[in-house]
């Protein structure tokens, strides 16, 4: 029995039913032309925006922090675009997870900067890739799993059946998945084998586990994992960002090297450097970022709770 099967068997009937419905929706989306899928995803996002009052408030608070110089009308327009992008992100999992793998990978129309990663690996060094909940990050997982031996860190949800579905979808191109609960040992082992590690370090972490570093001009409790891994193995680090192209035309991937002085060995400085790269990537397509996340949930003394 596979790990995914074991996880699925742990789920309650209600949790399994939820996942069966998701699978039906994604399989249905997979048969649509890309342009239709984009339109339907946008409509789904519009419905979610109207129905989900609390997430809408979180998005508004985040946009006010990130774009204080914008007019209310500009931020409202971005809010609408953001929810439409969320709907598109949901439906594009249909082809990414259920099309034959070569066809799914064909949705990646352009890749920039990958030669730098190949060159680092050719020198016999493990490489760390980090990304954000930006655009089609699931497409990025498919790409790196197909191209190199890679271990990807992920966080479990409360639904074991959903965990099984995500593990099957993300791992089908060859990526090995390791849960946050397993710690960093599998990641260090991967780097020791001169392979690739992938992490998504852009979400709020418990203040006992992170450091406050600026992100869009406000302190954000940030994981120190990227700097620690890079320092332990002296591994080159690259940002990896997957942007959604217009009208369901596919995706563009960009690999971005970290500054030469990274890691500096100082937790806050390294977290700040990482957040700077993330922020630059997000500003290229701000509607595609995961603004529904309470990124500034934990704040240092003297800062208000923005939600």
C-alpha positions in Angstrom: 0.0 0.0 0.0 1.4 3.4 -1.0 1.8 6.3 1.5 -1.0 8.1 -0.4 -3.3 5.1 0.1 -2.5 4.9 3.8 -3.3 8.6 4.2 -6.5 8.3 2.3 -7.6 5.4 4.5 -7.2 7.6 7.6 -9.8 10.1 6.4 -13.4 10.1 7.6 -16.2 9.6 5.1 -16.8 13.4 5.0 -13.2 14.1 4.3 -13.1 11.5 1.5 -16.3 12.9 0.0 -14.7 16.4 0.0 -11.8 15.0 -2.0 -13.9 13.0 -4.4 -15.8 16.2 -5.3 -12.5 18.0 -5.8 -11.3 15.3 -8.1 -14.5 15.4 -10.1 -14.2 19.2 -10.5 -10.5 18.9 -11.5 -11.1 16.1 -14.0 -13.9 18.1 -15.5 -11.6 21.2 -15.7 -8.9 19.1 -17.4 -11.1 18.4 -20.5 -11.8 22.1 -21.2 -9.7 24.2 -23.5 -7.3 26.4 -21.7 -9.2 29.6 -22.6 -12.4 28.2 -21.3 -10.7 27.0 -18.1 -9.4 30.5 -17.5 -12.8 32.0 -18.0 -14.5 29.5 -15.7 -11.8 29.9 -13.1 -12.3 33.7 -13.1 -16.0 33.2 -12.7 -15.4 30.8 -9.8 -13.2 33.4 -8.2 -15.8 36.1 -8.6 -18.3 33.8 -6.8 -15.8 33.1 -4.0 -15.1 36.8 -3.6 -18.7 37.6 -3.1 -19.4 34.7 -0.7 -16.2 34.7 1.4 -16.4 37.8 3.5 -13.5 37.0 5.9 -10.9 36.1 3.3 -11.9 39.2 1.4 -11.1 41.3 4.5 -7.7 39.6 4.8 -6.9 40.4 1.2 -7.9 44.0 1.7 -5.7 44.4 4.7 -2.8 42.8 2.9 -3.2 45.0 -0.1 -3.3 48.1 2.1 0.0 47.1 3.6 1.7 46.1 0.4 0.4 49.0 -1.7 -0.2 52.0 0.6 0.3 54.5 -2.2 -2.4 53.0 -4.4 -5.8 54.5 -4.5 -8.8 52.5 -3.0 -10.0 52.0 -6.5 -6.7 50.5 -7.6 -6.6 48.1 -4.7 -10.2 47.1 -5.2 -9.4 46.3 -8.8 -6.5 44.2 -7.7 -8.7 42.4 -5.2 -11.0 41.4 -8.0 -8.1 40.3 -10.1 -6.7 38.3 -7.2 -9.8 36.2 -6.6 -10.1 35.5 -10.3 -6.5 34.3 -10.2 -7.3 32.0 -7.2 -10.1 30.5 -9.3 -7.8 29.9 -12.2 -5.2 28.4 -9.9 -7.7 25.9 -8.6 -8.9 24.7 -12.0 -5.4 24.5 -13.5 -4.7 21.6 -11.1 -6.9 19.6 -13.4 -4.4 19.4 -16.3 -1.4 19.6 -14.0 -2.4 16.6 -11.9 -4.5 14.5 -14.3 -3.1 15.0 -17.8 -0.4 12.6 -19.0 2.8 14.0 -17.6 4.4 15.1 -21.0 1.3 16.9 -21.9 1.1 18.6 -18.5 4.7 19.7 -18.7 4.0 21.1 -22.1 1.9 23.9 -20.4 5.3 25.4 -19.3 5.9 27.6 -22.3 9.1 29.3 -21.3 11.9 28.7 -18.7 14.4 31.5 -17.8 17.6 31.0 -15.9 17.6 27.3 -15.5 21.1 27.0 -16.9 22.5 28.5 -13.7 21.0 25.7 -11.7 22.4 23.1 -14.1 25.8 24.7 -13.8 25.7 24.6 -10.0 24.7 20.9 -10.0 27.5 20.1 -12.5 30.0 21.4 -9.9 28.8 18.6 -7.6 26.9 20.9 -5.2 23.4 20.5 -3.9 21.0 23.3 -4.8 18.2 24.9 -2.8 15.1 26.3 -4.6 12.6 28.4 -2.9 9.3 29.8 -4.2 6.2 31.6 -3.1 2.5 30.8 -3.3 2.6 32.8 -6.5 1.1 32.0 -9.8 1.3 28.3 -10.7 3.7 27.0 -8.1 2.3 23.5 -8.7 3.6 23.7 -12.2 7.0 24.5 -10.8 7.0 21.4 -8.6 6.1 19.3 -11.7 9.0 20.8 -13.6 11.7 20.4 -11.1 10.6 16.9 -10.2 10.9 15.9 -13.8 14.3 17.7 -14.4 16.3 16.7 -11.3 16.3 14.5 -8.3 14.5 16.7 -5.8 13.0 16.7 -2.3 10.2 19.1 -1.6 9.1 20.2 1.8 5.4 20.5 2.4 2.9 21.0 5.2 0.0 18.6 5.9 -3.6 19.8 6.0 -6.1 18.5 8.5 -7.7 16.3 5.9 -5.6 13.1 5.3 -7.5 12.4 2.0 -6.5 15.8 0.7 -2.9 15.2 1.8 -3.0 12.0 -0.2 -4.3 13.8 -3.3 -1.7 16.6 -3.1 1.1 14.1 -2.6 0.0 12.1 -5.6 -0.3 15.2 -7.8 2.9 16.9 -6.7 5.0 13.7 -6.7 3.9 12.2 -10.0 6.8 13.8 -11.9 9.4 12.3 -9.6 9.6 14.8 -6.7 10.0 13.2 -3.2 7.9 14.9 -0.6 8.9 15.3 3.0 6.6 16.7 5.7 7.5 19.6 7.9 7.0 17.2 10.8 10.0 15.1 9.7 12.3 18.1 10.3 15.3 19.2 8.1 17.2 15.9 8.1 15.8 14.7 4.8 16.7 18.1 3.3 20.2 18.0 4.5 20.6 14.4 3.3 19.4 15.5 -0.2 21.9 18.3 -0.3 24.7 16.0 0.8 23.8 13.8 -2.2 24.3 16.9 -4.4 20.6 17.0 -5.3 17.9 19.7 -5.2 15.7 20.8 -2.3 12.5 22.8 -2.8 10.7 24.9 -0.1 7.9 27.4 0.1 9.0 29.8 2.9 6.7 32.7 2.3 4.1 32.1 5.0 3.7 33.3 8.6 5.5 31.1 11.1 5.2 30.9 14.9 7.4 33.6 16.6 9.1 30.8 18.5 10.4 29.4 15.2 11.0 32.5 13.1 12.5 36.0 12.9 10.8 39.3 12.1 12.0 40.6 8.7 10.5 43.3 6.5 8.1 42.2 3.8 6.4 44.9 1.8 7.5 47.4 4.5 6.1 45.6 7.5 7.6 43.0 9.9 6.7 39.5 8.9 7.5 36.5 11.0 9.8 34.6 8.6 11.3 31.1 8.7 15.1 31.0 9.0 15.2 27.7 7.2 16.6 28.9 3.9 19.6 30.6 5.4 20.3 27.7 7.8 20.2 25.1 5.0 22.4 27.2 2.7 24.9 27.8 5.5 25.1 24.2 6.6 25.9 22.8 3.2 27.2 25.9 1.4 24.5 25.3 -1.2 23.7 27.8 -4.0 20.2 29.2 -3.6 17.7 30.3 -6.3 14.2 31.6 -6.3 11.8 29.8 -8.6 8.7 31.6 -9.7 5.9 30.3 -12.0 3.8 33.0 -13.6 0.4 32.3 -15.2 0.2 33.5 -18.8 -3.0 35.3 -20.0 -6.1 33.5 -21.3 -5.0 30.0 -20.2 -2.0 29.9 -22.5 0.2 28.2 -19.9 3.1 29.2 -17.6 6.5 30.9 -17.5 9.2 29.8 -15.0 11.9 32.1 -13.8 15.0 31.0 -11.8 16.5 33.9 -9.8 19.9 33.6 -8.0 20.3 35.0 -4.5 22.9 37.8 -3.9 26.5 36.7 -3.6 26.6 37.5 0.1 23.8 35.1 0.9 23.8 33.5 3.4 25.4 36.1 5.7 25.0 33.9 8.7 22.7 36.4 10.5 19.1 35.2 10.7 17.4 38.5 10.2 19.7 39.6 7.4 19.2 36.3 5.6 15.4 36.4 6.1 15.3 40.0 4.8 17.3 39.0 1.7 14.9 36.2 1.0 11.8 38.4 1.5 13.3 41.0 -0.8 13.6 38.4 -3.6 10.0 37.2 -2.9 8.7 40.8 -3.0 10.4 41.6 -6.3 8.9 38.4 -7.8 5.4 39.2 -6.5 5.4 42.8 -7.8 5.7 41.4 -11.3 2.2 39.8 -11.1 0.7 40.9 -7.8 -2.8 39.5 -8.6 -1.3 36.0 -8.7 0.0 36.1 -5.1 -1.7 34.3 -2.2 -3.0 37.5 -0.5 -5.7 35.4 1.4 -3.0 34.3 3.8 -2.6 36.2 7.0 1.1 36.9 6.4 1.3 39.5 9.1 -0.7 37.6 11.7 2.2 37.7 14.3 3.7 41.1 14.9 6.5 42.4 17.2 5.8 44.6 20.2 4.5 48.0 19.1 2.9 46.9 15.9 -0.9 46.5 15.6 -2.8 43.4 14.4 -3.8 44.3 10.9 -6.7 41.8 10.4 
